[in-house]
Amino acid sequence: MSGVTEVDPEGSARKLRAKRTNEHLKLIASSLNTLSLAVVGAAFVIPGVTSLENVRWIWIPVGIVLHLIAHLPLRLLKSED
C-alpha cells in the first residue's frame, strides 16, 4: 500500500484545535503589540504637537512593557504536527 495514507480523525481534530489555539494566541499577541505601538506613538505625537516638553515619558515604559507582554502568548503556541 505505498502512496496511500490513512486518515486519522483524532489526529486531524488535534491539528485543527492546535491551529485554532495558535491563531487566537497570535491575534492576542498582535493586538497587544499594536496597543503598545499606539501608546508610544500617542506619548510623542499628542504632546509633540505643542512642544516636546509636554511629552509624557511614563508612557514609553508602559508601551515597552505591553510589547514584552505581547511576546508571552507566542510562547504558548502548540505544535501543529
Secondary structure by P-SEA (a helix, b strand, c coil): cccbbbbcaaaaaaaaaaaaaaaaaaaaaaaaaaaaaaaaaaacccccccccccccaaaaaaaaaaaaaaacccccccccc
